[in-house]
Amino acid sequence: MADAPDAKPRFSRFEWGCLAVITLATIFRIDLALHPDIIWDSGWYLLLGRSFSETGTFVMPWTDPLQYNGYWPPLFPIFLAPLIKLFGPSYHLLVFGAGLATGLLTLAVFYCTKDLFGRTRGFAAAALVAANPAFFVSDSRGMSESILALAITLTVWAFLKSLKQPRWIVAAGGFAILAYLGKPNLGAPFVAAGLVAIGIW
C-alpha cells in the first residue's frame, strides 16, 4: 500500500546529513587504523592491554622482580584486552580500538540526547562528536579520551534521568566509577557527586 501523501519521511534532510557526516567520519577512522600515528603513551596502553589480556593484571614484563603499573588509568587497557586476545597486539589494533570507543561514544551521545531532547538533536550531537577534530587526533594515536568521554556522557545522562526517576542514580554512580577508572583526576568529581547523590537518595 502506498504511503499517504502527507506521511512524514523516515528521516529529515538534516538527519540524513548528520548520518552522512557520521559515515564519513567512520570511514576516516578506518583509514587511521591503517596508518597509526604512534606516540609514547600509545605503547603503554598497548602493553597494558596485552598484559591484562594475558594475566588479568597490569604487570610490567621486563622488571625483576615483577612490578605492577600504578600510573596509567586501567579503563582503556581493559577495553582493549578482548580485542588483543582475539587478534593479537598491534598498533593498528590499538588505533582501531580507540576508533571503536569513539563509535560507541557517538552512539551513546545519540541515544542519550534523543532520550532527553529528541531525535533531531540526537543526530546533531552525534554528528558533532563523530567529526570532532580532538577525537580524530586522539584516535589516530590510540589514546583513551573517547572511552573516558563515553563514561562521562553516560554518567551525566543517568544523573539527569535520576532527577525524575531516582532509581537511575545507581546507574549514574556505576558510570561515574568507570569515569574514575578512565582518568582519576577527571573522574573523581563524578564519583564524589554520585556517592553524595546516592546518600541523599
Secondary structure, 3 states (H helix, E strand, C coil): CCCCCCCCCCCCHHHHHHHHHHHHHHHHHHHHHHCCCCCHHHHHHHHHHHHHHHHCCCEECCCCCCEECCCCCCHHHHHHHHHHHHHCCCHHHHHHHHHHHHHHHHHHHHHHHHHHHCHHHHHHHHHHHHCCHHHHHHHHCCCCHHHHHHHHHHHHHHHHHHCCCCCHHHHHHHHHHHHHHHCHHHHHHHHHHHHHHHHHC
